[in-house]
Amino acid sequence: MNNESLRITKKEAVKVTHEINSVWHVRYQKKGEVLCVIETHSNNVNSPSYEYYFINHGFNDYEFTAKFPTEDRRCNRHEL
């Protein structure tokens, strides 16, 4: 796992990587996507959900490039 592009904690990287891995074969492998996005949700109602943008180098090998709260859907995604 390479998370040098976006600085996130190791705990956060492990959580997001786990979520990606759980749907990788269905959502990312077959499409052959390189630049991908996944939305994460917290069990805590006071904690925001996030969209993580990442480069898919293969199963369990992701480079995180951006993170946005899901409420901020007006971001300019062309800048990623």
C-alpha positions, 0 to 999 in steps of 0.5 A: 500500500502506497499512501504517500500522495495523500497523508492519512493515518495508518489506521485510516489507510487500513480501514479504507483499504479493507473497504476497497478489498471487500469489493475489489473483485466486483467493482474494480478488477473487472472494469480495469479502472486505474483512478477510482473512488470509494465512499466510506461510512462510519458507524458513528452518526456524528462522524462524516462519510468521505469519498477517497480517490485512489489509483488502483495498482491491483488488489491491496495496492492503492495510492490514495490521492484525495479525500473529501467529505461526502457533503462536499460533492461540489468539488472540482474533480478534474483537479484530482 
